[in-house]
Amino acid sequence: MKRCKTCREPFVPRLPMQAVCSPECALSHAVSTRGKQQKREQIAERKADKQKRERLKSKSDWARETQTQFNAYIRLRDDAEPCISCGRYHGGQYHAGHFLSVGARPELRFEPLNVHKQCAPCNSHLSGNIVLYRQGLIKRIGLQLVEWMEGPHEAKKYTVEDLQSIKSEYASKVRQMKKDME
């Protein structure tokens, strides 16, 4: 006795490899098997397309994706904190604001001490509200670390591999933080 793959009813097979009990079940089983094969092919095709797109990404594409992941981490890390500059909580949008800008200090672009949760008005309309940002930063991390950031640093040229590594590091941190919040 075997169970039919389609209707799950018991039957006595007439052939050694028979998997279904009737021609109707055989037709249904063939259609579902073909559908599964098509799905497998679609998944494989999508995976190949994704790999192709990954290979075609430019360094700036990787930098943008890495920055997005890094910013998501900063916003989660500072979720309970007020705006670093004005110190207020509000229902508006928050950014991951850099104390020392990416243009001025690209080597500190992905330095967590240089980036904190900042409200959109302070970051966008007040150009970072830098004087109050510095005061808030001293309260959070201390004067010694602020002076370290303001001091000289070795120039940094990120490679695609560096950016991929940083992106995956912060993606895993974001996943972990979201998991811990649940």
LUMNUKE-162799 format. One record per residue (C-alpha): residue in three letters; x, y, z. Coordinates in steps of 0.05 Angstrom, whole numbers, padded with zeros to 5 digits, always signed. Last residue first. Example, Ala and Ser with C-alpha at 12.3 -4.5 7.8 and 13.67 -1.06 7.14 Angstrom:
// LUMNUKE-162799
ser+00273-00021+00143;ala+00246-00090+00156;
//
This chain:
// LUMNUKE-162799
glu+00216+00853+00392;met+00268+00907+00404;asp+00325+00856+00408;lys+00307+00830+00338;lys+00308+00901+00311;met+00376+00912+00343;gln+00403+00847+00315;arg+00378+00862+00244;val+00408+00932+00248;lys+00475+00904+00272;ser+00474+00853+00215;ala+00461+00907+00164;tyr+00516+00950+00196;glu+00569+00896+00186;ser+00543+00878+00117;lys+00548+00950+00094;ile+00617+00959+00123;ser+00642+00896+00088;gln+00611+00916+00022;leu+00641+00986+00028;asp+00710+00959+00043;glu+00705+00910-00016;val+00684+00967-00062;thr+00745+01005-00039;tyr+00741+01064+00009;lys+00796+01117+00002;lys+00814+01142+00071;ala+00857+01202+00088;glu+00894+01195+00155;his+00863+01236+00209;pro+00881+01304+00240;gly+00841+01330+00300;glu+00768+01348+00302;met+00749+01276+00316;trp+00800+01270+00372;glu+00776+01337+00400;val+00705+01309+00404;leu+00732+01245+00436;gln+00768+01285+00491;leu+00708+01332+00502;gly+00661+01276+00523;ile+00615+01228+00486;arg+00544+01251+00501;lys+00553+01319+00535;ile+00609+01338+00487;leu+00565+01318+00428;gly+00508+01362+00453;gln+00555+01422+00455;arg+00583+01405+00386;tyr+00513+01398+00357;leu+00494+01465+00388;val+00549+01499+00349;ile+00537+01456+00286;asn+00463+01470+00275;gly+00471+01418+00219;ser+00461+01466+00162;leu+00403+01501+00198;his+00350+01480+00148;ser+00373+01410+00133;asn+00404+01381+00197;cys+00369+01424+00249;pro+00302+01423+00214;ala+00307+01348+00199;cys+00319+01328+00271;gln+00387+01297+00287;lys+00405+01227+00309;his+00480+01221+00314;val+00541+01213+00269;asn+00614+01228+00285;leu+00620+01176+00341;pro+00593+01123+00293;glu+00651+01133+00244;phe+00625+01115+00174;arg+00639+01182+00141;leu+00698+01197+00186;glu+00751+01188+00130;pro+00708+01231+00085;arg+00722+01292+00129;ala+00701+01357+00096;gly+00654+01328+00044;val+00626+01276+00092;ser+00611+01331+00142;leu+00640+01335+00212;phe+00582+01328+00261;his+00545+01282+00213;gly+00470+01279+00220;ala+00432+01212+00217;his+00365+01243+00201;tyr+00300+01248+00240;gln+00231+01263+00211;gly+00177+01295+00253;gly+00140+01272+00315;his+00181+01313+00363;tyr+00234+01305+00416;arg+00279+01364+00432;gly+00353+01369+00447;cys+00367+01424+00395;ser+00431+01394+00367;ile+00434+01320+00386;cys+00360+01311+00372;pro+00330+01271+00430;glu+00353+01201+00448;ala+00308+01139+00451;asp+00321+01120+00378;asp+00395+01136+00380;arg+00419+01066+00361;leu+00360+01056+00314;arg+00373+01122+00277;ile+00448+01107+00275;tyr+00437+01037+00246;ala+00390+01063+00192;asn+00443+01115+00174;phe+00496+01060+00166;gln+00450+01020+00121;thr+00435+01081+00077;gln+00509+01100+00076;thr+00527+01030+00053;glu+00476+01033-00003;arg+00502+01101-00026;ala+00575+01079-00022;trp+00559+01015-00061;asp+00525+01055-00116;ser+00584+01104-00116;lys+00632+01046-00126;ser+00592+01024-00187;lys+00544+00966-00188;leu+00549+00920-00249;arg+00572+00859-00209;glu+00514+00865-00161;arg+00465+00871-00220;lys+00492+00806-00248;gln+00486+00771-00181;lys+00414+00796-00176;asp+00398+00771-00246;ala+00428+00702-00230;lys+00385+00699-00167;arg+00323+00720-00205;glu+00336+00665-00257;ala+00347+00612-00204;ile+00281+00633-00170;gln+00245+00632-00237;glu+00272+00563-00253;arg+00251+00536-00185;lys+00182+00566-00195;gln+00177+00533-00264;gln+00197+00466-00233;lys+00144+00473-00180;gly+00092+00489-00233;arg+00113+00428-00274;thr+00106+00385-00211;ser+00036+00414-00199;val+00015+00400-00271;ala+00043+00329-00269;his+00009+00314-00203;ser-00058+00338-00229;leu-00051+00294-00291;ala-00030+00234-00249;cys-00087+00246-00200;glu-00137+00244-00258;pro-00102+00182-00287;ser-00111+00146-00220;cys-00075+00125-00156;val-00011+00166-00158;ala+00063+00151-00144;gln+00076+00089-00188;met+00149+00071-00186;pro+00141-00005-00181;leu+00079-00009-00225;arg+00008-00034-00206;pro+00009+00006-00141;val-00042-00012-00087;phe-00077+00051-00062;pro-00084+00094+00000;glu-00115+00164-00009;arg-00069+00225-00005;cys-00105+00259-00063;thr-00043+00281-00101;lys+00018+00240-00080;cys-00027+00178-00071;arg-00010+00139-00009;lys+00022+00071-00017;met+00000+00000+00000;
//
